[in-house]
Amino acid sequence: QVQLVESGGGLVQAGGSLRLSCVASGRSFASYVMGWFRQAPGKEREFVAAISWSDGRTYSTEPVKGRFTIFRSNARNTVYMQMNSPKPGETAVYYCAARHGSNWYGADESSYEYDYWGQGTQVTVSS
């Protein structure tokens, strides 16, 4: 049974830092792509970043480039997202997700591509 469990959310001041974690279990994710998405109240879920578990390639959506970093720990079966200088408009529930990695897009991705989802972790950015 595949499980993705996020943690690390909370209240952070604009300009501060926060690290989200996603522990993956239940199967081998070696051939998978892991993604982070976010959903603010009243808005659609949007892509934030993705990483190929096999070779570590990463891609981040333009608004977060240079501030958010996605990375993984193979030993811990964990994907992280380091959030530096978050903005109040980035308050949202952040979700970890996984899809089979036969295709690497190197572009913003659709949530419909993803097969597995975590429960989400709330990130609130105060001004």
CNS distance restraints for C-alpha pairs under 8 A (distance, minus, plus):
assign (resid   1 and name CA) (resid  25 and name CA) 7.78 0.50 0.50
assign (resid   1 and name CA) (resid  26 and name CA) 4.87 0.50 0.50
assign (resid   1 and name CA) (resid  27 and name CA) 7.43 0.50 0.50
assign (resid   2 and name CA) (resid  24 and name CA) 7.40 0.50 0.50
assign (resid   2 and name CA) (resid  25 and name CA) 5.67 0.50 0.50
assign (resid   2 and name CA) (resid  26 and name CA) 4.19 0.50 0.50
assign (resid   2 and name CA) (resid  27 and name CA) 6.28 0.50 0.50
assign (resid   2 and name CA) (resid 116 and name CA) 7.40 0.50 0.50
assign (resid   3 and name CA) (resid  23 and name CA) 7.88 0.50 0.50
assign (resid   3 and name CA) (resid  24 and name CA) 5.78 0.50 0.50
assign (resid   3 and name CA) (resid  25 and name CA) 5.22 0.50 0.50
assign (resid   3 and name CA) (resid  26 and name CA) 6.09 0.50 0.50
assign (resid   3 and name CA) (resid 116 and name CA) 7.80 0.50 0.50
assign (resid   3 and name CA) (resid 117 and name CA) 7.82 0.50 0.50
assign (resid   3 and name CA) (resid 118 and name CA) 6.99 0.50 0.50
assign (resid   4 and name CA) (resid  22 and name CA) 6.16 0.50 0.50
assign (resid   4 and name CA) (resid  23 and name CA) 5.63 0.50 0.50
assign (resid   4 and name CA) (resid  24 and name CA) 4.67 0.50 0.50
assign (resid   4 and name CA) (resid  25 and name CA) 6.62 0.50 0.50
assign (resid   4 and name CA) (resid  96 and name CA) 6.85 0.50 0.50
assign (resid   4 and name CA) (resid  97 and name CA) 7.27 0.50 0.50
assign (resid   4 and name CA) (resid 116 and name CA) 7.50 0.50 0.50
assign (resid   4 and name CA) (resid 117 and name CA) 6.26 0.50 0.50
assign (resid   4 and name CA) (resid 118 and name CA) 4.58 0.50 0.50
assign (resid   4 and name CA) (resid 119 and name CA) 7.64 0.50 0.50
assign (resid   5 and name CA) (resid  21 and name CA) 7.93 0.50 0.50
assign (resid   5 and name CA) (resid  22 and name CA) 5.27 0.50 0.50
assign (resid   5 and name CA) (resid  23 and name CA) 5.22 0.50 0.50
assign (resid   5 and name CA) (resid  24 and name CA) 6.67 0.50 0.50
assign (resid   5 and name CA) (resid  96 and name CA) 7.74 0.50 0.50
assign (resid   5 and name CA) (resid 118 and name CA) 5.39 0.50 0.50
assign (resid   5 and name CA) (resid 119 and name CA) 6.78 0.50 0.50
assign (resid   5 and name CA) (resid 120 and name CA) 7.87 0.50 0.50
assign (resid   6 and name CA) (resid  20 and name CA) 6.99 0.50 0.50
assign (resid   6 and name CA) (resid  21 and name CA) 5.43 0.50 0.50
assign (resid   6 and name CA) (resid  22 and name CA) 4.30 0.50 0.50
assign (resid   6 and name CA) (resid  23 and name CA) 6.55 0.50 0.50
assign (resid   6 and name CA) (resid  95 and name CA) 7.24 0.50 0.50
assign (resid   6 and name CA) (resid  96 and name CA) 6.63 0.50 0.50
assign (resid   6 and name CA) (resid 118 and name CA) 6.35 0.50 0.50
assign (resid   6 and name CA) (resid 119 and name CA) 7.02 0.50 0.50
assign (resid   6 and name CA) (resid 120 and name CA) 6.10 0.50 0.50
assign (resid   6 and name CA) (resid 121 and name CA) 6.09 0.50 0.50
assign (resid   7 and name CA) (resid  20 and name CA) 5.82 0.50 0.50
assign (resid   7 and name CA) (resid  21 and name CA) 5.25 0.50 0.50
assign (resid   7 and name CA) (resid  22 and name CA) 6.52 0.50 0.50
assign (resid   7 and name CA) (resid 121 and name CA) 6.09 0.50 0.50
assign (resid   8 and name CA) (resid  18 and name CA) 7.25 0.50 0.50
assign (resid   8 and name CA) (resid  19 and name CA) 5.92 0.50 0.50
assign (resid   8 and name CA) (resid  20 and name CA) 4.52 0.50 0.50
assign (resid   8 and name CA) (resid  21 and name CA) 6.04 0.50 0.50
assign (resid   8 and name CA) (resid 121 and name CA) 7.23 0.50 0.50
assign (resid   9 and name CA) (resid  18 and name CA) 7.40 0.50 0.50
assign (resid   9 and name CA) (resid  19 and name CA) 7.59 0.50 0.50
assign (resid   9 and name CA) (resid  20 and name CA) 6.19 0.50 0.50
assign (resid   9 and name CA) (resid 121 and name CA) 5.25 0.50 0.50
assign (resid   9 and name CA) (resid 122 and name CA) 5.23 0.50 0.50
assign (resid   9 and name CA) (resid 123 and name CA) 4.91 0.50 0.50
assign (resid   9 and name CA) (resid 124 and name CA) 7.93 0.50 0.50
assign (resid  10 and name CA) (resid 121 and name CA) 7.89 0.50 0.50
assign (resid  10 and name CA) (resid 122 and name CA) 6.07 0.50 0.50
assign (resid  10 and name CA) (resid 123 and name CA) 4.98 0.50 0.50
assign (resid  10 and name CA) (resid 124 and name CA) 6.06 0.50 0.50
assign (resid  11 and name CA) (resid 123 and name CA) 6.12 0.50 0.50
assign (resid  11 and name CA) (resid 124 and name CA) 4.76 0.50 0.50
assign (resid  11 and name CA) (resid 125 and name CA) 5.97 0.50 0.50
assign (resid  11 and name CA) (resid 126 and name CA) 7.18 0.50 0.50
assign (resid  12 and name CA) (resid  16 and name CA) 6.22 0.50 0.50
assign (resid  12 and name CA) (resid  17 and name CA) 6.96 0.50 0.50
assign (resid  12 and name CA) (resid  18 and name CA) 7.01 0.50 0.50
assign (resid  12 and name CA) (resid 123 and name CA) 7.54 0.50 0.50
assign (resid  12 and name CA) (resid 124 and name CA) 6.22 0.50 0.50
assign (resid  12 and name CA) (resid 125 and name CA) 5.00 0.50 0.50
assign (resid  12 and name CA) (resid 126 and name CA) 6.22 0.50 0.50
assign (resid  13 and name CA) (resid  17 and name CA) 7.97 0.50 0.50
assign (resid  13 and name CA) (resid  86 and name CA) 7.75 0.50 0.50
assign (resid  13 and name CA) (resid 125 and name CA) 5.40 0.50 0.50
assign (resid  13 and name CA) (resid 126 and name CA) 4.75 0.50 0.50
assign (resid  13 and name CA) (resid 127 and name CA) 6.12 0.50 0.50
assign (resid  14 and name CA) (resid  85 and name CA) 6.00 0.50 0.50
assign (resid  14 and name CA) (resid  86 and name CA) 5.38 0.50 0.50
assign (resid  14 and name CA) (resid  87 and name CA) 5.10 0.50 0.50
assign (resid  14 and name CA) (resid  88 and name CA) 6.20 0.50 0.50
assign (resid  14 and name CA) (resid 125 and name CA) 5.72 0.50 0.50
assign (resid  14 and name CA) (resid 126 and name CA) 5.68 0.50 0.50
assign (resid  14 and name CA) (resid 127 and name CA) 5.37 0.50 0.50
assign (resid  15 and name CA) (resid  84 and name CA) 6.79 0.50 0.50
assign (resid  15 and name CA) (resid  85 and name CA) 3.70 0.50 0.50
assign (resid  15 and name CA) (resid  86 and name CA) 5.68 0.50 0.50
assign (resid  15 and name CA) (resid  87 and name CA) 6.95 0.50 0.50
assign (resid  16 and name CA) (resid  84 and name CA) 6.13 0.50 0.50
assign (resid  16 and name CA) (resid  85 and name CA) 5.18 0.50 0.50
assign (resid  16 and name CA) (resid  86 and name CA) 6.68 0.50 0.50
assign (resid  17 and name CA) (resid  82 and name CA) 7.41 0.50 0.50
assign (resid  17 and name CA) (resid  83 and name CA) 5.51 0.50 0.50
assign (resid  17 and name CA) (resid  84 and name CA) 4.52 0.50 0.50
assign (resid  17 and name CA) (resid  85 and name CA) 6.09 0.50 0.50
assign (resid  17 and name CA) (resid  86 and name CA) 7.09 0.50 0.50
assign (resid  18 and name CA) (resid  82 and name CA) 6.10 0.50 0.50
assign (resid  18 and name CA) (resid  83 and name CA) 5.10 0.50 0.50
assign (resid  18 and name CA) (resid  84 and name CA) 6.66 0.50 0.50
assign (resid  19 and name CA) (resid  80 and name CA) 6.79 0.50 0.50
assign (resid  19 and name CA) (resid  81 and name CA) 5.64 0.50 0.50
assign (resid  19 and name CA) (resid  82 and name CA) 4.43 0.50 0.50
assign (resid  19 and name CA) (resid  83 and name CA) 5.84 0.50 0.50
assign (resid  20 and name CA) (resid  80 and name CA) 5.46 0.50 0.50
assign (resid  20 and name CA) (resid  81 and name CA) 5.07 0.50 0.50
assign (resid  20 and name CA) (resid  82 and name CA) 6.42 0.50 0.50
assign (resid  20 and name CA) (resid  83 and name CA) 7.75 0.50 0.50
assign (resid  21 and name CA) (resid  78 and name CA) 6.62 0.50 0.50
assign (resid  21 and name CA) (resid  79 and name CA) 5.85 0.50 0.50
assign (resid  21 and name CA) (resid  80 and name CA) 4.50 0.50 0.50
assign (resid  21 and name CA) (resid  81 and name CA) 6.59 0.50 0.50
assign (resid  22 and name CA) (resid  78 and name CA) 5.38 0.50 0.50
assign (resid  22 and name CA) (resid  79 and name CA) 5.11 0.50 0.50
assign (resid  22 and name CA) (resid  80 and name CA) 6.19 0.50 0.50
assign (resid  22 and name CA) (resid  96 and name CA) 6.28 0.50 0.50
assign (resid  23 and name CA) (resid  76 and name CA) 7.60 0.50 0.50
assign (resid  23 and name CA) (resid  77 and name CA) 5.95 0.50 0.50
assign (resid  23 and name CA) (resid  78 and name CA) 4.44 0.50 0.50
assign (resid  23 and name CA) (resid  79 and name CA) 6.61 0.50 0.50
assign (resid  24 and name CA) (resid  29 and name CA) 7.88 0.50 0.50
assign (resid  24 and name CA) (resid  77 and name CA) 5.70 0.50 0.50
assign (resid  24 and name CA) (resid  78 and name CA) 6.05 0.50 0.50
assign (resid  24 and name CA) (resid  79 and name CA) 7.90 0.50 0.50
assign (resid  25 and name CA) (resid  77 and name CA) 7.33 0.50 0.50
assign (resid  29 and name CA) (resid  33 and name CA) 7.91 0.50 0.50
assign (resid  29 and name CA) (resid  53 and name CA) 6.85 0.50 0.50
assign (resid  30 and name CA) (resid  53 and name CA) 5.56 0.50 0.50
assign (resid  30 and name CA) (resid  54 and name CA) 5.26 0.50 0.50
assign (resid  31 and name CA) (resid  52 and name CA) 7.78 0.50 0.50
assign (resid  31 and name CA) (resid  53 and name CA) 6.50 0.50 0.50
assign (resid  31 and name CA) (resid  54 and name CA) 5.83 0.50 0.50
assign (resid  31 and name CA) (resid 100 and name CA) 6.30 0.50 0.50
assign (resid  31 and name CA) (resid 101 and name CA) 5.43 0.50 0.50
assign (resid  31 and name CA) (resid 102 and name CA) 7.34 0.50 0.50
assign (resid  32 and name CA) (resid  52 and name CA) 6.42 0.50 0.50
assign (resid  32 and name CA) (resid  53 and name CA) 5.82 0.50 0.50
assign (resid  32 and name CA) (resid  54 and name CA) 7.27 0.50 0.50
assign (resid  32 and name CA) (resid  98 and name CA) 6.52 0.50 0.50
assign (resid  32 and name CA) (resid  99 and name CA) 5.57 0.50 0.50
assign (resid  32 and name CA) (resid 100 and name CA) 4.39 0.50 0.50
assign (resid  32 and name CA) (resid 101 and name CA) 4.28 0.50 0.50
assign (resid  32 and name CA) (resid 102 and name CA) 7.70 0.50 0.50
assign (resid  33 and name CA) (resid  50 and name CA) 6.69 0.50 0.50
assign (resid  33 and name CA) (resid  51 and name CA) 5.65 0.50 0.50
assign (resid  33 and name CA) (resid  52 and name CA) 4.51 0.50 0.50
assign (resid  33 and name CA) (resid  53 and name CA) 5.79 0.50 0.50
assign (resid  33 and name CA) (resid  98 and name CA) 5.74 0.50 0.50
assign (resid  33 and name CA) (resid  99 and name CA) 5.36 0.50 0.50
assign (resid  33 and name CA) (resid 100 and name CA) 6.02 0.50 0.50
assign (resid  33 and name CA) (resid 101 and name CA) 4.87 0.50 0.50
assign (resid  33 and name CA) (resid 104 and name CA) 7.97 0.50 0.50
assign (resid  34 and name CA) (resid  50 and name CA) 5.52 0.50 0.50
assign (resid  34 and name CA) (resid  51 and name CA) 5.36 0.50 0.50
assign (resid  34 and name CA) (resid  52 and name CA) 6.43 0.50 0.50
assign (resid  34 and name CA) (resid  53 and name CA) 6.92 0.50 0.50
assign (resid  34 and name CA) (resid  79 and name CA) 7.45 0.50 0.50
assign (resid  34 and name CA) (resid  96 and name CA) 7.19 0.50 0.50
assign (resid  34 and name CA) (resid  97 and name CA) 5.72 0.50 0.50
assign (resid  34 and name CA) (resid  98 and name CA) 4.53 0.50 0.50
assign (resid  34 and name CA) (resid  99 and name CA) 6.57 0.50 0.50
assign (resid  35 and name CA) (resid  47 and name CA) 7.67 0.50 0.50
assign (resid  35 and name CA) (resid  48 and name CA) 7.45 0.50 0.50
assign (resid  35 and name CA) (resid  49 and name CA) 5.61 0.50 0.50
assign (resid  35 and name CA) (resid  50 and name CA) 4.12 0.50 0.50
assign (resid  35 and name CA) (resid  51 and name CA) 6.42 0.50 0.50
assign (resid  35 and name CA) (resid  96 and name CA) 5.78 0.50 0.50
assign (resid  35 and name CA) (resid  97 and name CA) 5.10 0.50 0.50
assign (resid  35 and name CA) (resid  98 and name CA) 6.13 0.50 0.50
assign (resid  36 and name CA) (resid  47 and name CA) 6.46 0.50 0.50
assign (resid  36 and name CA) (resid  48 and name CA) 5.42 0.50 0.50
assign (resid  36 and name CA) (resid  49 and name CA) 5.27 0.50 0.50
assign (resid  36 and name CA) (resid  50 and name CA) 6.29 0.50 0.50
assign (resid  36 and name CA) (resid  81 and name CA) 7.82 0.50 0.50
assign (resid  36 and name CA) (resid  94 and name CA) 6.84 0.50 0.50
assign (resid  36 and name CA) (resid  95 and name CA) 5.59 0.50 0.50
assign (resid  36 and name CA) (resid  96 and name CA) 4.73 0.50 0.50
assign (resid  36 and name CA) (resid  97 and name CA) 6.26 0.50 0.50
assign (resid  37 and name CA) (resid  45 and name CA) 6.54 0.50 0.50
assign (resid  37 and name CA) (resid  46 and name CA) 5.42 0.50 0.50
assign (resid  37 and name CA) (resid  47 and name CA) 4.46 0.50 0.50
assign (resid  37 and name CA) (resid  48 and name CA) 5.06 0.50 0.50
assign (resid  37 and name CA) (resid  49 and name CA) 7.13 0.50 0.50
assign (resid  37 and name CA) (resid  94 and name CA) 5.71 0.50 0.50
assign (resid  37 and name CA) (resid  95 and name CA) 5.09 0.50 0.50
assign (resid  37 and name CA) (resid  96 and name CA) 6.48 0.50 0.50
assign (resid  37 and name CA) (resid  97 and name CA) 7.58 0.50 0.50
assign (resid  37 and name CA) (resid 111 and name CA) 7.78 0.50 0.50
assign (resid  38 and name CA) (resid  45 and name CA) 5.54 0.50 0.50
assign (resid  38 and name CA) (resid  46 and name CA) 5.41 0.50 0.50
assign (resid  38 and name CA) (resid  47 and name CA) 6.59 0.50 0.50
assign (resid  38 and name CA) (resid  48 and name CA) 6.83 0.50 0.50
assign (resid  38 and name CA) (resid  92 and name CA) 5.84 0.50 0.50
assign (resid  38 and name CA) (resid  93 and name CA) 5.47 0.50 0.50
assign (resid  38 and name CA) (resid  94 and name CA) 4.26 0.50 0.50
assign (resid  38 and name CA) (resid  95 and name CA) 5.85 0.50 0.50
assign (resid  39 and name CA) (resid  43 and name CA) 6.28 0.50 0.50
assign (resid  39 and name CA) (resid  44 and name CA) 6.02 0.50 0.50
assign (resid  39 and name CA) (resid  45 and name CA) 4.35 0.50 0.50
assign (resid  39 and name CA) (resid  46 and name CA) 6.24 0.50 0.50
assign (resid  39 and name CA) (resid  92 and name CA) 5.18 0.50 0.50
assign (resid  39 and name CA) (resid  93 and name CA) 5.31 0.50 0.50
assign (resid  39 and name CA) (resid  94 and name CA) 6.55 0.50 0.50
assign (resid  40 and name CA) (resid  44 and name CA) 7.31 0.50 0.50
assign (resid  40 and name CA) (resid  45 and name CA) 7.40 0.50 0.50
assign (resid  40 and name CA) (resid  90 and name CA) 7.74 0.50 0.50
assign (resid  40 and name CA) (resid  91 and name CA) 6.46 0.50 0.50
assign (resid  40 and name CA) (resid  92 and name CA) 4.23 0.50 0.50
assign (resid  40 and name CA) (resid  93 and name CA) 6.35 0.50 0.50
assign (resid  41 and name CA) (resid  92 and name CA) 7.12 0.50 0.50
assign (resid  45 and name CA) (resid 111 and name CA) 7.41 0.50 0.50
assign (resid  46 and name CA) (resid 110 and name CA) 7.77 0.50 0.50
assign (resid  46 and name CA) (resid 111 and name CA) 7.46 0.50 0.50
assign (resid  47 and name CA) (resid  61 and name CA) 7.01 0.50 0.50
assign (resid  47 and name CA) (resid 108 and name CA) 6.28 0.50 0.50
assign (resid  47 and name CA) (resid 109 and name CA) 6.05 0.50 0.50
assign (resid  47 and name CA) (resid 110 and name CA) 6.83 0.50 0.50
assign (resid  47 and name CA) (resid 111 and name CA) 7.13 0.50 0.50
assign (resid  48 and name CA) (resid  60 and name CA) 5.89 0.50 0.50
assign (resid  48 and name CA) (resid  61 and name CA) 5.40 0.50 0.50
assign (resid  48 and name CA) (resid  64 and name CA) 7.38 0.50 0.50
assign (resid  48 and name CA) (resid 108 and name CA) 7.69 0.50 0.50
assign (resid  49 and name CA) (resid  58 and name CA) 7.34 0.50 0.50
assign (resid  49 and name CA) (resid  59 and name CA) 5.58 0.50 0.50
assign (resid  49 and name CA) (resid  60 and name CA) 4.15 0.50 0.50
assign (resid  49 and name CA) (resid  61 and name CA) 6.06 0.50 0.50
assign (resid  49 and name CA) (resid  70 and name CA) 6.60 0.50 0.50
assign (resid  49 and name CA) (resid 108 and name CA) 7.74 0.50 0.50
assign (resid  50 and name CA) (resid  58 and name CA) 5.64 0.50 0.50
assign (resid  50 and name CA) (resid  59 and name CA) 5.38 0.50 0.50
assign (resid  50 and name CA) (resid  60 and name CA) 6.50 0.50 0.50
assign (resid  50 and name CA) (resid  70 and name CA) 6.96 0.50 0.50
assign (resid  51 and name CA) (resid  56 and name CA) 5.89 0.50 0.50
assign (resid  51 and name CA) (resid  57 and name CA) 5.52 0.50 0.50
assign (resid  51 and name CA) (resid  58 and name CA) 4.37 0.50 0.50
assign (resid  51 and name CA) (resid  59 and name CA) 6.59 0.50 0.50
assign (resid  51 and name CA) (resid  70 and name CA) 6.74 0.50 0.50
assign (resid  51 and name CA) (resid  71 and name CA) 6.94 0.50 0.50
assign (resid  51 and name CA) (resid  72 and name CA) 7.91 0.50 0.50
assign (resid  52 and name CA) (resid  56 and name CA) 4.98 0.50 0.50
assign (resid  52 and name CA) (resid  57 and name CA) 5.20 0.50 0.50
assign (resid  52 and name CA) (resid  58 and name CA) 6.50 0.50 0.50
assign (resid  52 and name CA) (resid 101 and name CA) 6.95 0.50 0.50
assign (resid  52 and name CA) (resid 104 and name CA) 7.63 0.50 0.50
assign (resid  53 and name CA) (resid  57 and name CA) 7.80 0.50 0.50
assign (resid  53 and name CA) (resid  72 and name CA) 7.41 0.50 0.50
assign (resid  56 and name CA) (resid  71 and name CA) 7.44 0.50 0.50
assign (resid  56 and name CA) (resid  72 and name CA) 7.55 0.50 0.50
assign (resid  58 and name CA) (resid  70 and name CA) 6.97 0.50 0.50
assign (resid  58 and name CA) (resid  71 and name CA) 7.80 0.50 0.50
assign (resid  58 and name CA) (resid 106 and name CA) 7.59 0.50 0.50
assign (resid  59 and name CA) (resid 106 and name CA) 5.75 0.50 0.50
assign (resid  59 and name CA) (resid 107 and name CA) 6.72 0.50 0.50
assign (resid  59 and name CA) (resid 108 and name CA) 7.91 0.50 0.50
assign (resid  60 and name CA) (resid  64 and name CA) 6.64 0.50 0.50
assign (resid  60 and name CA) (resid  65 and name CA) 5.87 0.50 0.50
assign (resid  60 and name CA) (resid  68 and name CA) 7.74 0.50 0.50
assign (resid  60 and name CA) (resid  69 and name CA) 7.74 0.50 0.50
assign (resid  60 and name CA) (resid  70 and name CA) 7.92 0.50 0.50
assign (resid  60 and name CA) (resid 107 and name CA) 7.81 0.50 0.50
assign (resid  60 and name CA) (resid 108 and name CA) 7.44 0.50 0.50
assign (resid  61 and name CA) (resid  65 and name CA) 6.39 0.50 0.50
assign (resid  61 and name CA) (resid 107 and name CA) 7.46 0.50 0.50
assign (resid  61 and name CA) (resid 108 and name CA) 5.95 0.50 0.50
assign (resid  64 and name CA) (resid  68 and name CA) 5.49 0.50 0.50
assign (resid  65 and name CA) (resid  69 and name CA) 7.79 0.50 0.50
assign (resid  67 and name CA) (resid  83 and name CA) 6.23 0.50 0.50
assign (resid  67 and name CA) (resid  84 and name CA) 4.98 0.50 0.50
assign (resid  67 and name CA) (resid  85 and name CA) 6.23 0.50 0.50
assign (resid  67 and name CA) (resid  86 and name CA) 7.46 0.50 0.50
assign (resid  68 and name CA) (resid  81 and name CA) 6.58 0.50 0.50
assign (resid  68 and name CA) (resid  82 and name CA) 5.46 0.50 0.50
assign (resid  68 and name CA) (resid  83 and name CA) 4.51 0.50 0.50
assign (resid  68 and name CA) (resid  84 and name CA) 5.86 0.50 0.50
assign (resid  69 and name CA) (resid  80 and name CA) 8.00 0.50 0.50
assign (resid  69 and name CA) (resid  81 and name CA) 5.46 0.50 0.50
assign (resid  69 and name CA) (resid  82 and name CA) 5.04 0.50 0.50
assign (resid  69 and name CA) (resid  83 and name CA) 6.66 0.50 0.50
assign (resid  70 and name CA) (resid  79 and name CA) 7.23 0.50 0.50
assign (resid  70 and name CA) (resid  80 and name CA) 5.63 0.50 0.50
assign (resid  70 and name CA) (resid  81 and name CA) 4.44 0.50 0.50
assign (resid  70 and name CA) (resid  82 and name CA) 6.41 0.50 0.50
assign (resid  71 and name CA) (resid  79 and name CA) 5.86 0.50 0.50
assign (resid  71 and name CA) (resid  80 and name CA) 5.36 0.50 0.50
assign (resid  71 and name CA) (resid  81 and name CA) 6.49 0.50 0.50
assign (resid  72 and name CA) (resid  77 and name CA) 7.53 0.50 0.50
assign (resid  72 and name CA) (resid  78 and name CA) 5.72 0.50 0.50
assign (resid  72 and name CA) (resid  79 and name CA) 4.27 0.50 0.50
assign (resid  72 and name CA) (resid  80 and name CA) 5.87 0.50 0.50
assign (resid  73 and name CA) (resid  77 and name CA) 5.85 0.50 0.50
assign (resid  73 and name CA) (resid  78 and name CA) 5.30 0.50 0.50
assign (resid  73 and name CA) (resid  79 and name CA) 6.37 0.50 0.50
assign (resid  74 and name CA) (resid  78 and name CA) 6.74 0.50 0.50
assign (resid  86 and name CA) (resid  90 and name CA) 6.58 0.50 0.50
assign (resid  86 and name CA) (resid 125 and name CA) 6.74 0.50 0.50
assign (resid  87 and name CA) (resid  91 and name CA) 7.56 0.50 0.50
assign (resid  87 and name CA) (resid 125 and name CA) 6.17 0.50 0.50
assign (resid  87 and name CA) (resid 126 and name CA) 7.82 0.50 0.50
assign (resid  87 and name CA) (resid 127 and name CA) 7.63 0.50 0.50
assign (resid  88 and name CA) (resid 124 and name CA) 7.44 0.50 0.50
assign (resid  88 and name CA) (resid 125 and name CA) 4.64 0.50 0.50
assign (resid  88 and name CA) (resid 126 and name CA) 5.57 0.50 0.50
assign (resid  88 and name CA) (resid 127 and name CA) 5.88 0.50 0.50
assign (resid  89 and name CA) (resid 125 and name CA) 7.52 0.50 0.50
assign (resid  90 and name CA) (resid 123 and name CA) 7.98 0.50 0.50
assign (resid  90 and name CA) (resid 124 and name CA) 7.66 0.50 0.50
assign (resid  90 and name CA) (resid 125 and name CA) 6.73 0.50 0.50
assign (resid  91 and name CA) (resid 122 and name CA) 7.84 0.50 0.50
assign (resid  91 and name CA) (resid 123 and name CA) 5.52 0.50 0.50
assign (resid  91 and name CA) (resid 124 and name CA) 4.58 0.50 0.50
assign (resid  91 and name CA) (resid 125 and name CA) 5.30 0.50 0.50
assign (resid  92 and name CA) (resid 122 and name CA) 6.04 0.50 0.50
assign (resid  92 and name CA) (resid 123 and name CA) 5.54 0.50 0.50
assign (resid  92 and name CA) (resid 124 and name CA) 6.58 0.50 0.50
assign (resid  93 and name CA) (resid 120 and name CA) 5.79 0.50 0.50
assign (resid  93 and name CA) (resid 121 and name CA) 5.35 0.50 0.50
assign (resid  93 and name CA) (resid 122 and name CA) 4.30 0.50 0.50
assign (resid  93 and name CA) (resid 123 and name CA) 5.97 0.50 0.50
assign (resid  94 and name CA) (resid 120 and name CA) 5.29 0.50 0.50
assign (resid  94 and name CA) (resid 121 and name CA) 5.26 0.50 0.50
assign (resid  94 and name CA) (resid 122 and name CA) 6.15 0.50 0.50
assign (resid  94 and name CA) (resid 123 and name CA) 6.86 0.50 0.50
assign (resid  95 and name CA) (resid 117 and name CA) 6.93 0.50 0.50
assign (resid  95 and name CA) (resid 118 and name CA) 5.93 0.50 0.50
assign (resid  95 and name CA) (resid 119 and name CA) 6.75 0.50 0.50
assign (resid  95 and name CA) (resid 120 and name CA) 4.39 0.50 0.50
assign (resid  95 and name CA) (resid 121 and name CA) 6.57 0.50 0.50
assign (resid  96 and name CA) (resid 117 and name CA) 5.91 0.50 0.50
assign (resid  96 and name CA) (resid 118 and name CA) 5.37 0.50 0.50
assign (resid  96 and name CA) (resid 120 and name CA) 6.91 0.50 0.50
assign (resid  97 and name CA) (resid 114 and name CA) 6.28 0.50 0.50
assign (resid  97 and name CA) (resid 115 and name CA) 7.32 0.50 0.50
assign (resid  97 and name CA) (resid 116 and name CA) 5.39 0.50 0.50
assign (resid  97 and name CA) (resid 117 and name CA) 4.40 0.50 0.50
assign (resid  97 and name CA) (resid 118 and name CA) 6.28 0.50 0.50
assign (resid  98 and name CA) (resid 114 and name CA) 5.55 0.50 0.50
assign (resid  98 and name CA) (resid 115 and name CA) 5.99 0.50 0.50
assign (resid  98 and name CA) (resid 116 and name CA) 5.14 0.50 0.50
assign (resid  98 and name CA) (resid 117 and name CA) 6.65 0.50 0.50
assign (resid  99 and name CA) (resid 113 and name CA) 6.56 0.50 0.50
assign (resid  99 and name CA) (resid 114 and name CA) 4.54 0.50 0.50
assign (resid  99 and name CA) (resid 115 and name CA) 5.26 0.50 0.50
assign (resid  99 and name CA) (resid 116 and name CA) 6.80 0.50 0.50
assign (resid 100 and name CA) (resid 114 and name CA) 7.86 0.50 0.50
assign (resid 100 and name CA) (resid 115 and name CA) 7.88 0.50 0.50
assign (resid 105 and name CA) (resid 109 and name CA) 7.63 0.50 0.50
assign (resid 109 and name CA) (resid 113 and name CA) 7.40 0.50 0.50
assign (resid 110 and name CA) (resid 114 and name CA) 7.70 0.50 0.50
